[in-house]
Structures are given as structure tokens and as C-alpha cells.
Amino acid sequence: MSRLVVKGSLVIAVAFALSILNANSQTSLIATGSVWKYFDQGFEPSGWRSLLFNDSAWASGHGELGFGDGGEATLVSQTNSAGVTNLSFYFRHTFNLFN
């Protein structure tokens, strides 16, 4: 059983940093079911980490994203257009962080 649940280490790191700053409150940076942009062709798109990267050609879908083993709102392809199994997947979601 393979399952891809997009929660992201960045989200965990930011959430941890927020919990250190204010241990008595919880902040959700990305709501459950939020829309994500994703690239499931198995290779790293050039420049995708840039804030100015144009991801308009990427697919988008609501979380939970996964391979279809139950509960997903959006299915991510395990193989690329050439029929080769994808080893990597790229996800983008914009959120605001207020101090």
C-alpha cells in the first residue's frame, strides 16, 4: 500500500516554530482540503522553488492528494506520460504567515 499525504515538512517546521512562539494557541497555515498545484511527471521542473515560478501549466486539486488507496480528493499519477514510474512529485501551495 503506497499513500501520499501532502502535509509537507515546511508546514511542520513552521507550525513547530509557531508553537514555540505561542505555546497556548494553535494556528492552521493550510486548511484541510485546500487546493494544491502539483507536477507528477517524475522529473524536477527547472526553477520551481522560485516565488516567481509560473505554475499555471501544473495540474491542481484539493487535498488529500494520493494514489487512490482511499480518501483522496485528487489522484496523482504514479506513472508519467512515457509510462515510467514516477520517483518524485512536486507540490506548491501559497499561504500567508502573519506575525
DSSP file (Angstrom, degrees, kcal/mol; ACC not computed):
  #  RESIDUE AA STRUCTURE BP1 BP2  ACC     N-H-->O    O-->H-N    N-H-->O    O-->H-N    TCO  KAPPA ALPHA  PHI   PSI    X-CA   Y-CA   Z-CA
    1    1 A M              0   0    0      0, 0.0     2,-0.5     0, 0.0    68,-0.0   0.000 360.0 360.0 360.0 121.3    0.0    0.0    0.0
    2    2 A S        +     0   0    0     65,-0.0     2,-0.4     2,-0.0    65,-0.3  -0.952 360.0 178.6-114.9 135.9    1.5    3.3   -1.0
    3    3 A R        -     0   0    0     -2,-0.5     2,-0.6    63,-0.1    63,-0.1  -0.998  17.0-158.9-141.0 134.1    0.0    6.5    0.1
    4    4 A L        +     0   0    0     -2,-0.4     2,-0.6    61,-0.1    60,-0.1  -0.946  12.7 179.3-115.1 111.7    1.0   10.1   -0.5
    5    5 A V        -     0   0    0     -2,-0.6     2,-1.0    59,-0.1     3,-0.4  -0.961  23.1-139.5-114.3 118.8   -0.4   12.6    2.0
    6    6 A V        +     0   0    0     -2,-0.6    59,-0.1    59,-0.3    -2,-0.0  -0.661  55.8 125.3 -83.7 104.9    0.7   16.1    1.4
    7    7 A K        -     0   0    0     -2,-1.0     4,-0.3     0, 0.0    -1,-0.2   0.537  55.2-147.5-125.2 -31.6    1.4   17.8    4.7
    8    8 A G     >  -     0   0    0     -3,-0.4     4,-1.7     3,-0.1     5,-0.1   0.643  21.9-113.6  75.2 134.9    5.0   18.9    4.0
    9    9 A S  H  > S+     0   0    0      1,-0.2     4,-2.8     2,-0.2     5,-0.2   0.803 115.7  60.5 -68.7 -29.0    8.0   19.3    6.2
   10   10 A L  H  > S+     0   0    0      2,-0.2     4,-2.8     1,-0.2     5,-0.2   0.921 104.7  48.4 -63.3 -43.0    7.8   23.1    5.7
   11   11 A V  H  > S+     0   0    0     -4,-0.3     4,-2.8     1,-0.2    -2,-0.2   0.919 112.7  48.2 -62.7 -43.0    4.4   23.2    7.2
   12   12 A I  H  X S+     0   0    0     -4,-1.7     4,-2.5     2,-0.2    -2,-0.2   0.921 112.6  48.7 -63.3 -43.6    5.6   21.1   10.1
   13   13 A A  H  X S+     0   0    0     -4,-2.8     4,-2.2     2,-0.2    -2,-0.2   0.915 114.4  44.7 -63.7 -43.4    8.6   23.3   10.6
   14   14 A V  H  X S+     0   0    0     -4,-2.8     4,-2.5     2,-0.2    -2,-0.2   0.916 113.2  50.7 -67.3 -42.4    6.6   26.5   10.5
   15   15 A A  H  X S+     0   0    0     -4,-2.8     4,-2.0    -5,-0.2    -2,-0.2   0.896 110.8  49.6 -61.8 -39.6    3.9   25.0   12.8
   16   16 A F  H  X S+     0   0    0     -4,-2.5     4,-1.6     2,-0.2    -1,-0.2   0.914 109.7  50.8 -64.5 -43.0    6.6   24.0   15.3
   17   17 A A  H  X S+     0   0    0     -4,-2.2     4,-1.7     1,-0.2    -2,-0.2   0.903 110.4  49.8 -62.0 -40.6    8.2   27.5   15.2
   18   18 A L  H  X S+     0   0    0     -4,-2.5     4,-2.2     1,-0.2    -1,-0.2   0.879 107.1  54.5 -65.0 -37.4    4.7   29.0   15.9
   19   19 A S  H  < S+     0   0    0     -4,-2.0    -1,-0.2     1,-0.2    -2,-0.2   0.828 106.9  51.4 -68.1 -29.8    4.2   26.6   18.8
   20   20 A I  H  < S+     0   0    0     -4,-1.6     3,-0.4     1,-0.2    -1,-0.2   0.897 111.3  47.8 -69.7 -40.1    7.5   27.8   20.3
   21   21 A L  H  < S+     0   0    0     -4,-1.7     2,-0.3     1,-0.3    -2,-0.2   0.860 132.6  13.1 -69.7 -35.5    6.5   31.4   20.0
   22   22 A N    ><  +     0   0    0     -4,-2.2     3,-1.4     3,-0.1    -1,-0.3  -0.722  64.3 179.2-145.9  89.1    3.0   30.9   21.5
   23   23 A A  T 3  S+     0   0    0     -3,-0.4    -1,-0.1    -2,-0.3    -4,-0.1   0.621  78.3  61.6 -69.8 -12.9    2.5   27.6   23.2
   24   24 A N  T 3  S+     0   0    0      2,-0.0     2,-0.3    -5,-0.0    -1,-0.3   0.441 100.2  55.6 -95.8   0.4   -1.1   28.3   24.2
   25   25 A S    <   -     0   0    0     -3,-1.4     2,-0.4    -7,-0.1    -3,-0.1  -0.926  65.8-142.9-132.0 157.5   -2.6   28.7   20.7
   26   26 A Q        -     0   0    0     -2,-0.3     2,-0.4     2,-0.0    -3,-0.0  -0.949  12.8-165.5-119.1 141.0   -2.8   26.7   17.5
   27   27 A T        -     0   0    0     -2,-0.4     2,-0.7   -12,-0.1    -9,-0.1  -0.991  10.2-151.2-128.2 129.1   -2.6   28.1   14.0
   28   28 A S        -     0   0    0     -2,-0.4     3,-0.2     1,-0.2    -2,-0.0  -0.884  11.4-177.3 -98.2 117.9   -3.5   26.3   10.9
   29   29 A L  S    S+     0   0    0     -2,-0.7     2,-0.4     1,-0.3    67,-0.2   0.826  76.0  28.4 -82.6 -33.4   -1.5   27.5    7.9
   30   30 A I  S    S-     0   0    0     65,-0.1    -1,-0.3   -23,-0.0     3,-0.1  -0.980  84.9-131.0-133.9 119.5   -3.2   25.4    5.3
   31   31 A A    >   -     0   0    0     -2,-0.4     3,-1.8    -3,-0.2     2,-0.1  -0.338  33.2 -95.3 -70.1 147.2   -6.8   24.3    5.6
   32   32 A T  T 3  S+     0   0    0      1,-0.3    -1,-0.1    30,-0.1    32,-0.1  -0.387 113.3  23.2 -57.3 134.5   -7.8   20.7    5.1
   33   33 A G  T 3  S+     0   0    0      1,-0.2    -1,-0.3    -3,-0.1    -2,-0.1   0.520  87.5 156.5  84.2   5.5   -9.0   20.3    1.5
   34   34 A S    <   -     0   0    0     -3,-1.8    29,-1.9    28,-0.2     2,-0.4  -0.209  49.2-101.4 -61.7 156.0   -7.1   23.3    0.2
   35   35 A V  E     -A   62   0A   0     27,-0.2     2,-0.3    25,-0.1    27,-0.2  -0.673  40.9-170.2 -83.3 130.9   -6.2   23.4   -3.5
   36   36 A W  E     -A   61   0A   0     25,-2.9    25,-2.3    -2,-0.4     2,-0.4  -0.882  20.1-133.3-116.4 149.1   -2.6   22.5   -4.3
   37   37 A K  E     -AB  60  92A   0     55,-2.7    55,-2.7    -2,-0.3     2,-0.3  -0.839  34.7-177.1 -92.9 140.2   -0.7   22.8   -7.6
   38   38 A Y  E     -AB  59  91A   0     21,-2.8    21,-1.2    -2,-0.4     2,-0.5  -0.990  26.5-155.1-144.6 154.0    1.2   19.6   -8.4
   39   39 A F  E     + B   0  90A   0     51,-2.6    51,-2.0    -2,-0.3     3,-0.2  -0.979  14.9 173.1-128.3 114.5    3.6   18.2  -11.0
   40   40 A D        +     0   0    0     -2,-0.5    46,-0.1    49,-0.2    49,-0.1  -0.258  44.0 108.5-120.9  45.0    3.6   14.4  -11.4
   41   41 A Q  S    S-     0   0    0      2,-0.3    -1,-0.2    39,-0.1    41,-0.1   0.406  85.1-115.2-103.1   1.2    5.9   13.8  -14.4
   42   42 A G  S    S+     0   0    0     46,-0.6     2,-0.3    -3,-0.2    45,-0.3   0.474  83.2  85.9  86.6   2.4    8.8   12.3  -12.4
   43   43 A F  S    S-     0   0    0     45,-0.1    -2,-0.3    43,-0.1    -1,-0.2  -0.948  83.8 -99.6-132.5 158.2   11.5   15.0  -13.1
   44   44 A E        -     0   0    0     -2,-0.3     2,-0.2    -3,-0.1     3,-0.0  -0.630  34.8-131.2 -80.2 119.5   12.3   18.3  -11.3
   45   45 A P    >   -     0   0    0      0, 0.0     3,-1.6     0, 0.0     2,-0.1  -0.509  32.9-104.7 -68.5 132.9   10.9   21.3  -13.2
   46   46 A S  T 3  S+     0   0    0      1,-0.3     0, 0.0    -2,-0.2     0, 0.0  -0.368  97.7   1.3 -62.2 127.5   13.5   23.9  -13.6
   47   47 A G  T >  S+     0   0    0     -2,-0.1     3,-1.6     1,-0.1    -1,-0.3   0.585  81.5 141.0  77.5  12.0   13.1   26.9  -11.2
   48   48 A W  T <   +     0   0    0     -3,-1.6    -2,-0.1     1,-0.3     5,-0.1   0.694  64.5  61.2 -65.2 -19.2   10.0   25.5   -9.4
   49   49 A R  T 3  S+     0   0    0      3,-0.1    -1,-0.3    43,-0.0     2,-0.1   0.620  80.5 105.9 -81.6 -13.0   11.2   26.8   -6.0
   50   50 A S  S X  S-     0   0    0     -3,-1.6     3,-1.4     1,-0.1     0, 0.0  -0.410  73.7-134.3 -69.1 140.0   11.2   30.4   -7.1
   51   51 A L  T 3  S+     0   0    0      1,-0.3    -1,-0.1    -2,-0.1    -3,-0.0   0.782 109.0  51.4 -62.2 -26.1    8.4   32.6   -5.8
   52   52 A L  T 3  S+     0   0    0     -5,-0.1    -1,-0.3     2,-0.1    -4,-0.1   0.394  79.8 130.0 -92.8   2.5    8.0   33.9   -9.3
   53   53 A F    <   -     0   0    0     -3,-1.4     2,-0.9    -6,-0.2    -6,-0.1  -0.329  60.1-129.4 -59.5 134.7    7.8   30.5  -10.9
   54   54 A N        +     0   0    0      1,-0.1     3,-0.4     2,-0.0    -1,-0.1  -0.776  34.2 169.0 -89.9 104.0    4.8   30.2  -13.3
   55   55 A D    >   +     0   0    0     -2,-0.9     3,-1.6     1,-0.2    -1,-0.1   0.105  39.4 116.5-100.9  21.5    3.0   27.0  -12.3
   56   56 A S  T 3  S+     0   0    0      1,-0.3    -1,-0.2   -19,-0.1    -2,-0.0   0.756  74.1  54.6 -63.8 -23.9   -0.1   27.7  -14.4
   57   57 A A  T 3  S+     0   0    0     -3,-0.4    -1,-0.3     2,-0.0    -2,-0.1   0.577  89.8  99.3 -84.6  -9.5    0.6   24.6  -16.6
   58   58 A W  S <  S-     0   0    0     -3,-1.6   -19,-0.2     1,-0.1     2,-0.1  -0.414  80.9-109.7 -74.3 151.7    0.7   22.4  -13.5
   59   59 A A  E     -A   38   0A   0    -21,-1.2   -21,-2.8    -2,-0.1     2,-0.3  -0.361  34.1-154.2 -70.8 160.6   -2.4   20.3  -12.5
   60   60 A S  E     +A   37   0A   0    -23,-0.3     2,-0.3    -2,-0.1   -23,-0.2  -0.978  19.5 157.4-138.1 153.8   -4.3   21.4   -9.4
   61   61 A G  E     -A   36   0A   0    -25,-2.3   -25,-2.9    -2,-0.3     2,-0.2  -0.981  40.1 -92.1-168.9 160.0   -6.5   19.6   -7.0
   62   62 A H  E     -A   35   0A   0     -2,-0.3    11,-0.3   -27,-0.2   -27,-0.2  -0.495  59.4 -79.1 -76.6 145.6   -7.9   19.5   -3.5
   63   63 A G  S    S+     0   0    0    -29,-1.9     2,-0.1    -2,-0.2    -1,-0.1  -0.551 100.4  70.7 -75.8 148.0   -6.2   17.7   -0.7
   64   64 A E  S    S-     0   0    0     -2,-0.2     9,-2.5    10,-0.2    10,-1.9   0.353  70.1-174.8 -82.2 135.9   -5.9   15.0    0.2
   65   65 A L  E     +c   74   0B   0      7,-0.2   -59,-0.3     8,-0.2     2,-0.3  -0.842  22.1 123.4-101.2 141.4   -3.7   14.1   -2.8
   66   66 A G  E     -c   75   0B   0      8,-2.1    10,-3.4    -2,-0.4   -63,-0.1  -0.943  67.4 -77.1-173.0-166.9   -2.7   10.5   -3.3
   67   67 A F  S    S-     0   0    0     -2,-0.3    11,-0.1   -65,-0.3     8,-0.1   0.317  76.1 -90.6-100.6   5.9   -2.5    7.4   -5.4
   68   68 A G  S    S+     0   0    0      6,-0.2     3,-0.1     2,-0.1   -65,-0.1   0.758  83.4 128.6  96.5  26.1   -6.1    6.1   -5.0
   69   69 A D  S    S-     0   0    0      1,-0.3   -66,-0.0   -67,-0.2     2,-0.0   0.292  83.6 -58.5 -96.5  12.1   -5.9    3.8   -2.0
   70   70 A G  S    S+     0   0    0      2,-0.0    -1,-0.3     0, 0.0    -2,-0.1   0.105 111.9  35.1 123.2 130.1   -8.8    5.6   -0.3
   71   71 A G  S    S+     0   0    0      1,-0.3     2,-0.2    -3,-0.1     0, 0.0   0.312  72.1 137.7  91.1  -8.6   -9.8    9.0    1.0
   72   72 A E        -     0   0    0      1,-0.2    -1,-0.3    -9,-0.0    -7,-0.2  -0.467  38.6-167.3 -75.5 141.3   -8.1   11.1   -1.7
   73   73 A A  S    S+     0   0    0     -9,-2.5     2,-0.4   -11,-0.3   -11,-0.2   0.698  84.4  33.4 -89.1 -26.6   -9.9   14.1   -3.2
   74   74 A T  E    S-c   65   0B   0    -10,-1.9    -8,-2.1   -12,-0.2     2,-0.5  -0.997  77.0-140.9-134.1 130.1   -7.3   14.2   -6.0
   75   75 A L  E     -c   66   0B   0     -2,-0.4     2,-0.4   -10,-0.2    -8,-0.2  -0.781  12.5-154.0 -92.2 131.7   -5.4   11.4   -7.7
   76   76 A V        -     0   0    0    -10,-3.4     2,-0.3    -2,-0.5   -72,-0.0  -0.852  26.2-110.7-101.9 138.4   -1.7   11.9   -8.5
   77   77 A S        -     0   0    0     -2,-0.4     9,-0.1     1,-0.1   -10,-0.1  -0.506  17.3-160.5 -74.8 131.3   -0.3    9.8  -11.4
   78   78 A Q  S    S+     0   0    0     -2,-0.3     8,-3.0   -11,-0.1     2,-0.3   0.628  80.8  46.9 -82.8 -13.9    2.2    7.1  -10.4
   79   79 A T  B    S-D   85   0C   0      6,-0.3     6,-0.2     8,-0.0   -37,-0.1  -0.948  81.5-129.6-126.4 149.9    3.5    7.0  -14.0
   80   80 A N    >   -     0   0    0      4,-2.7     3,-2.3    -2,-0.3   -39,-0.1  -0.205  43.7 -82.9 -87.2-175.9    4.4    9.8  -16.3
   81   81 A S  T 3  S+     0   0    0      1,-0.3    -1,-0.1     2,-0.1   -40,-0.1   0.702 130.2  55.7 -63.6 -19.5    3.3   10.3  -19.9
   82   82 A A  T 3  S-     0   0    0    -41,-0.1    -1,-0.3     2,-0.1     3,-0.1   0.450 119.5-109.5 -89.3  -1.5    6.0    7.9  -21.1
   83   83 A G  S <  S+     0   0    0     -3,-2.3     2,-0.3     1,-0.3    -2,-0.1   0.559  73.5 138.7  85.3   9.1    4.7    5.1  -18.8
   84   84 A V        -     0   0    0    -43,-0.1    -4,-2.7     1,-0.1    -1,-0.3  -0.691  62.0-105.3 -89.0 138.6    7.7    5.3  -16.5
   85   85 A T  B     -D   79   0C   0     -2,-0.3    -6,-0.3    -6,-0.2     2,-0.3  -0.435  36.1-123.7 -64.0 129.2    7.1    5.1  -12.7
   86   86 A N        -     0   0    0     -8,-3.0    -1,-0.1    -2,-0.2     3,-0.1  -0.555  26.0-176.6 -74.4 134.9    7.5    8.5  -11.1
   87   87 A L        +     0   0    0    -45,-0.3     2,-0.3    -2,-0.3    -1,-0.1   0.542  69.7  38.1-104.3 -14.1   10.0    8.6   -8.3
   88   88 A S        -     0   0    0      2,-0.0   -46,-0.6     0, 0.0     2,-0.3  -0.984  59.2-168.8-141.5 151.7    9.4   12.3   -7.4
   89   89 A F        -     0   0    0     -2,-0.3     2,-0.4   -47,-0.1   -49,-0.2  -0.976  11.7-147.4-138.0 147.1    6.4   14.6   -7.2
   90   90 A Y  E     -B   39   0A   0    -51,-2.0   -51,-2.6    -2,-0.3     2,-0.4  -0.968  14.2-174.4-125.5 133.0    6.3   18.4   -6.7
   91   91 A F  E     -B   38   0A   0     -2,-0.4     2,-0.4   -53,-0.2   -53,-0.2  -0.957   3.7-171.7-129.7 142.6    3.7   20.3   -4.9
   92   92 A R  E     +B   37   0A   0    -55,-2.7   -55,-2.7    -2,-0.4     2,-0.3  -0.998  10.4 163.6-135.2 138.9    3.0   24.1   -4.4
   93   93 A H        -     0   0    0     -2,-0.4     2,-0.4   -57,-0.2   -57,-0.1  -0.940  26.0-139.7-152.7 131.4    0.6   25.9   -2.2
   94   94 A T        +     0   0    0     -2,-0.3     2,-0.3     2,-0.0    -2,-0.0  -0.757  27.9 166.4 -93.1 135.8    0.7   29.6   -1.3
   95   95 A F        -     0   0    0     -2,-0.4     2,-0.4   -65,-0.1   -65,-0.1  -0.983  30.3-123.6-143.5 156.6   -0.2   30.6    2.2
   96   96 A N        -     0   0    0     -2,-0.3     2,-0.5   -67,-0.2    -2,-0.0  -0.825  16.2-161.2-102.1 138.8    0.2   33.8    4.3
   97   97 A L        -     0   0    0     -2,-0.4     2,-0.3     2,-0.0   -68,-0.0  -0.972   8.8-166.6-121.2 116.9    2.1   33.9    7.5
   98   98 A F              0   0    0     -2,-0.5    -2,-0.0     1,-0.1     0, 0.0  -0.786 360.0 360.0-103.3 145.5    1.4   36.9    9.8
   99   99 A N              0   0    0     -2,-0.3    -1,-0.1     0, 0.0    -2,-0.0   0.441 360.0 360.0-101.6 360.0    3.5   37.8   12.8
